[in-house]
Amino acid sequence: MPSSRLLAWVGAENYRELAGLNVKLVFPTIPALIGVGVLLLLTLLATLPGVWSVVRPRPAALMAAGRNG
């Protein structure tokens, strides 16, 4: 199935060829950057519990290591 970008390009070409309209495709840069930023932030927040459980030392492990640990 074709992507939406390809379909948008085909639609713009149809308008250009059939109706003689000058159509320019514009990629929304600012909303795309905001979306990528939000995605990265949510991904990092989702990984925090796993990272925290791996990094946090457990008292039993510290005691088992002894002084030479």
C-alpha positions in Angstrom: 0.0 0.0 0.0 1.5 3.4 -0.9 2.5 5.8 1.8 0.5 8.9 2.5 3.3 11.1 1.2 3.2 9.4 -2.2 -0.6 9.8 -2.3 -0.3 13.5 -1.4 2.3 13.9 -4.2 0.0 12.2 -6.7 -2.9 14.4 -5.6 -0.9 17.5 -6.0 0.2 16.4 -9.5 -3.5 15.8 -10.4 -4.4 19.3 -9.4 -1.4 20.7 -11.3 -2.1 18.7 -14.5 -5.9 18.7 -14.6 -6.9 22.1 -13.1 -3.7 24.1 -13.8 -3.4 25.0 -10.2 0.1 25.6 -8.8 0.2 23.4 -5.7 3.2 23.2 -3.5 3.7 20.5 -1.0 5.0 21.7 2.4 6.4 19.5 5.1 5.4 20.8 8.6 8.9 21.0 10.2 7.9 22.5 13.6 5.2 20.0 14.4 7.4 17.1 13.2 10.2 18.3 15.5 7.8 18.7 18.4 6.5 15.2 17.8 10.0 13.7 17.7 10.8 15.5 20.9 7.7 14.3 22.7 8.4 10.7 21.4 11.9 10.8 22.8 10.8 12.2 26.1 8.1 9.6 26.6 10.5 6.8 25.5 13.1 8.0 28.1 10.4 8.2 30.8 9.2 4.7 30.0 12.8 3.3 30.4 13.4 5.0 33.8 11.9 2.3 36.1 14.0 -0.4 34.4 17.2 1.6 34.5 16.5 2.6 38.1 16.0 -1.0 39.2 19.3 -2.1 37.6 21.3 0.8 38.9 20.0 0.9 42.4 22.1 -1.3 44.7 20.3 -3.7 47.0 21.3 -3.9 50.7 21.5 -7.7 50.6 24.0 -7.5 47.7 26.1 -4.9 49.4 26.3 -7.0 52.6 27.1 -10.2 50.7 30.0 -8.4 49.0 31.7 -7.8 52.3 34.6 -5.4 52.8 36.5 -6.5 49.8 33.5 -6.0 47.5 
